């Protein structure tokens, strides 16, 4: 009996065996390839893909650290962090219904006065938080496609009342919330902006450096000027960190590691007294306004500086640079139009003129010539010097130069000069002719003057020609010229006339107002040059002092050998050649110069300004001729009648100095008449404050 399969040919396998084997081999090869690929993915490269998977689900959230606050010496806040309220939308929390979403947009539009639809977000007009102009709907669409689970800013820095209303209505406007962001606030604004400075975004050239410190570009801000920049190491805290797990849409699921909290920056207390700073600025502006009001040519004085310092400790009590700028306008971002306005202002308000402006010093520099000439025995205390209204010098540029006659005049030439005067009266009356002779010598009366090389050595010992090292950025070093400098930068030999001019702070001599103040403070402090400082203390968040104030003496010119000894014979135009030896200043020299400065107040150039002042003061005036690009542009550089800057520097009390003050007025004219009243009023106000503090029991 046969099976049915035998009777049905369709049930017979007619496929050739080799085809079956070929198909099976192809299937096996496919499985082999997949198996090999799985082996590679899971075994050979498994660790790499595990890391990648971990990276995909792991996100690091950088937590910004609060910046330290800045205080003045009395605890007045100069810089702090305040809350800024930003309206944000989280797209994933918006209603699912389109109509409800539109109602949320309309409600929000009424509350924050912002249109629902405005300007599509494109490559040409991208979304930039807080600055670009788009409608609420456009920003919400951007949020939904880019960061559905992250808050995206709609409007920044709204007022607190509106912020509270939004918080109260949060249940009615799902997806909308208020983000509280700390921003910098400067309560004293332009009064202290040139000292305090401002913040800005991390510069591209320093991006890697700040990233190494844990900062985030396009979010964290760093110092751009003032102590916000120079004291960044204290003010900048340490950012915190959260390591979290996120899903594919970026929503945070949980913390993978214990969060690391941010560490706030330390607080810094400056040496400034805001009360004295305010008074000094007001006095300076009043004097400049009064000068400009009576000027027949309109605006005359365009800028000015006042610095007050404790000569014994180096503490800067006030540092006014006018005009200034409003650093609060830089709090959230730096407006391009405002920055351009400041940069194009010829008065340079962004410049801290106290340390960054190099000006001819005029007669305030005579303190250096006086110290050097008396210490080098160029003149004696009992020597009588003839100071007529004009002297004639044969100006030479090299040893065998026959030279040419040139007149050098005194500031009271029309009155015939000062006649026969002593060294002390040369200082008190600021006689140009006297100091010409002391600096460059004159015939047989003073056969050998101090000379430019020794003059430079004494200038450097008293704070000129180098940065002081004060804790402020951008300080300039001024210029104390010598023959080598002139050959390199002017292409000419040094002349005898150059020495005469340098002896009275003219010619090529340049200085910052702070350097002028340091030279006078050195005299006031019996020859001790103290390191100027703007930083009094560093404090932690609890108010504990972690870096106390300690005055730092740079050197004592009566004890420390800091004055370079120069070769005794210096031909005209030769280079300055130090011998390698150093010398000190006789304390009697300092006393004599102090007496001369006291004489300026009691019977000399400052007598009229200090006549009714009860506090014994000593000072020096200066009227410096100049011809810079501004003066040239106004055709003011008339030979024999150049425009002048006004200087005055003084200290008080004379027998135990507590304060030294310098005032500078750009194009102010006569120093005693213009800058003298400023210095006097600041000194008077300081002692009024001292009396108040003592009465209140404040240290």
Secondary structure, 3 states (H helix, E strand, C coil): CCCHHHHCHHHCCCCCHHHHHHHHHHHHHHHHHHHHHHHHHHHHCHHHHHHHHHHHHEEEEEECCCCCCEECCCCCEEEEEEEEEEEEECHHHCCCCHHHHHHHHHHHHHHHCCCCCCCCCCCCCCCCCCCCCCCHHHHHHHHHHHCCCCCEEEEEEECHHHHHHHHHCCCCCCCEEEEEEEEEECCCHHHCHHHHCCEEECCHHHHHHHHHCCCCCCCCEEECCHHHHHCHHHHCCECEEEEEEECCCCCEEEECCCCECCECCCEEEECCCHHHHHHHHHHHHHHHHHHHHHCCCCCCCCCEEEEEECCCCCEEEEEEEECCCCHHHHCCCCCHHHHHHHHHCCCCCCCCHHHHCCECCHHHHHHHHHHHHHHCCCCCCCCEEEEECEEEEEECCCCCCCCEEEEEECCCHHHCEEEEEEHHHHHHHCCHHHHHHHHHCECCCECCCCCHHHHHHHHHHCCCCCCCCCCCCCCCCCECCCHHHHHHHCCCCCCHHHHHHHHCCCCCCEECHHHHHHHHHHHHCCCEEECCECEEEEECCCCCEEECCCCCEEEECCCCCCEEEECCCCCCCCCCCEEEEEECCCHHHHHHHHHHHHHHHHCCCCHHHHCCCCCCEEEEEEEEEECCHHHHHCCCCECCECEEEEEEEEEECCCCCCEEEEEEECCCCCHHHHHHHHHHHHHHHHHHHHHHHHHHCCC
